[in-house]
Amino acid sequence: VMPQVLTALRVAAGLSWVVIVAAEMLAGRDGLGFLVTDARNAQRLDLVVAAMAAIGLIGVGIDFLMARLT
């Protein structure tokens, strides 16, 4: 059963990262999601791309750590 549990935790960790960033975009006053929204409103595409890259790298890092746990 343990491999299935660890796989479910890996999927849940990735999904939780997506939900956290989305919540920051909607209601946050800080964080990477808020940075994307704020930079988009200020037409700072360089910050938007940098924040998106950071979000992606953190997501890959979370997935890598969860895969190592498996």
N, C-alpha and C positions, 0 to 999 in steps of 0.2 A: 504494500500500500504506500510505502514511503516515497517511491518515485513519482507517483501520481500526486501526492500531497505537495511535494517540492515543485512539480510542474505547475500546479495550481497557484502556489505562492509566487512563482516567477511571473505568471500571467497577471495575477492580482497586483504585483508591484508595478508592472508596466502600466496597467490601467489606472492605478492610483496616481501615478506621475502625470498622466494625461489629465485626469480630473483635477488635480491640484493646480496645474497651469491654467486650465480653463476657468477654474474658480477665481484665480487671481486676475484673469482678464475681465471677469464680470464684476467682481465685488472687492477686489484687493486694493490696497493702497501702497503695496510694495511687492517685490518679487519679480521673477522673470516674465510672468504673464502680464503683469501691470506694465512692465517696461516695454513689452511689445506693443500694447495698446497705446501707451503714452507716446512712444516714439512714432507710431503710425499717425496719431493725431497731430504731432508736430512735424510730420513729413520728414523724419530723420531715418531714411531707409538704411543707412549704415548701422544704426543701433538696432533696427528691426532684424536685420540679417545676423548681426552679432548675437543678439538674444536668442534667435531661432537656432543658431549653431550651438550655443550653450545649452539650450533645452535638449537638443538632439544628443549632444555629447554626454550630458548627465543621464539621459535615458539609456544610451548604450552602456554607460558605466553601471547603471543599476542592473541591466540585463546581464552584463558580464559577471557581476558579483553573484547574482542569483544562479546563473549557469554554473559557476564555480562551486556554489553551495550544493548543487545537484550532484 
